[in-house]
């Protein structure tokens, strides 16, 4: 509200003033200044007090109050801006699909761009299904040819002008083609800024602004982070009154959010663009360009140590950036993780002590590694590292190169949902929950299994209705989806408790993950009658289980 009032005043639409108890304030000031009411100077001093307040004191106090309110409002707005930007950047990528980017418009036509799973542009064109031309059938024919030619599996539609009209054309088109193609509406904020930028001109010198915008639509669906870092954060438009606040403070805050997101996710050293690399800790724009130049001249990086050969990238910069850069298929399997090169020796020693080899890292054989480390403090002392560092190493080795975006809600892919009547109810039961209680003293597992035998009948029948394929004619596929939830990776002797709320939250997350996997399978294989046995294995220490049992009533949701 403060920023809105400031803007109204700036546009000369509003007149803003602070109403103060003037009489009480002047009365107070008189008491402070005039000590003798009968003195000959009392009348003069009264005028002095009133003039000083009206001309000097009141405006100064008003400016101070307004400035304080504005600063607080700016800080709040920047915080909201940063939060919205983080949610946008941390959207899960949709990998491995050929995407058709659709930038909608009326008069100038809808710009189309097809990109392969790596982001390479395969084809571009312009169609006119919207007013005033209304060449719907001609547009459908063009899109059908592109889908057949490039095996398009997903359409990325911008949410700008003519988006709704374009969506109706897409839905009609998808009903007419035999192959399964889905669509999703993406936020096109900043696309026009990017398409007219110097960076876009260098990247696509032969494309016009519309073709670049359509390409951006497709790419920001495949990897939102990699595409959105090319745009000035202030141009993405996920905050209010950004032009009314301190621009330097806003730029620094949003730059910090982007840098935090990029470092949290990490980058593939052999595929990352200059725009992405420059946000890595310790890497400037010049060094980022030098990294890409080195990669083009000498081929792919096979080791993180090669970074030291890049111009202007010294030991200090290497120390800062190395842990955030990944190399898939490199000489050292640890290069594919976020383990810092300084900790390679300790990580290798840890694997050796627990009977593993470096290749087990990329093979994914280290799940449950945290449960094998009985005493973190003792192990850290043996390896010559800190306990916190050891826990970080173990966590990373269990799930190497884990993308934090995988935990975020997945984009909703659509095919024909336009009205309320298109929505249908479905069920997704968990068929089995197994609780494994680890008894460290006896080194045995006590297993308690709870089963839910209801078949996923409603969901399967709904899938059959959606694909118009009779249930009896579809091949039956039984799949097992299992996930392990480790309730604690703390030291067994620790007195810190895992609360019932933590257990419930982690198990709920596991439920959602399995449901998501099951839905994704049904969407990919619509002509299969899929029966999914979803299992959750909850692993917890006996000591923690006893604590939880004491605190948990029989009616507990967990």
PyMOL commands that set and color helices and strands:
alter all, ss='L'
color gray80, all
select helices_A, chain A and resi 2-10+22-33+42-89+136-150+163-176+191-195+198-203+209-222+224-228+233-235+242-244+247-265+274-277+285-298+304-309+315-324+333-336+341-353+359-363+369-372+376-383+387-398+404-407+420-422+457-467+471-473+500-524+542-551
alter helices_A, ss='H'
color red, helices_A
select strands_A, chain A and resi 99-103+110-115+121-127+154-158+182-186+267-268+325-326+432-439+444-451+475-486+528-541
alter strands_A, ss='S'
color yellow, strands_A
deselect
rebuild
show_as cartoon
